Amino acid sequence: MTIERRLARAGFTLTRDYPAPLERLWDAFADEQQKLAWWGAGDTIEPGEWVFDFRVGGRDVAEAKFHEGPVSRYEGTYTDIVEHVRIVTTYDMWLDGVHMSTSVASFEFEPIDEGSRFTHVEHGVFFDQFWADGPNREEGSRGLLDALGNYLAARRGAGD
């Protein structure tokens, strides 16, 4: 079987307001135990390899197998970190060992009266059979932001 070689590009911006102080939102990304508690959490996956190195030039790896489905692998590199302001990463995704995309993502943190505003901007290039996967990436990112919101709400409820 011959794979058709092609590229597609997709981008999106997601903004969420969380009723949590900026420092708590930031720590959900910067502290390994906190990030592990919400990033890829849930009953639909079996966690695999995990690497966390939150510093400019540091690498993160998150691999998981979806029940009854494929193995997803994320490998990201932090290219810019300004505490409580922004995080910029480049990252690659694999599905069952096949390289599916390369992306640049920025995460911006802003204090607001009600808590914190978080803005996720992403631009990706999708390869070959994954050329139409841009909408799925946005949907997956929305799911992560929902998980982050649930995590922050649970921490607020726990008095933290």
Secondary structure, DSSP 8 states (H G I E B T S, - for coil): ------EEEEEEEEEEEESS-HHHHHHHHHSHHHHHHHTT-STTEEEEEEE---STT-EEEEEEEETTS-EEEEEEEEEEEETTTEEEEEEEEEETTEEEEEEEEEEEEEEETTEEEEEEEEEEEEEGGGTT-HHHHHHHHHHHHHHHHHHHHHHHHTT-
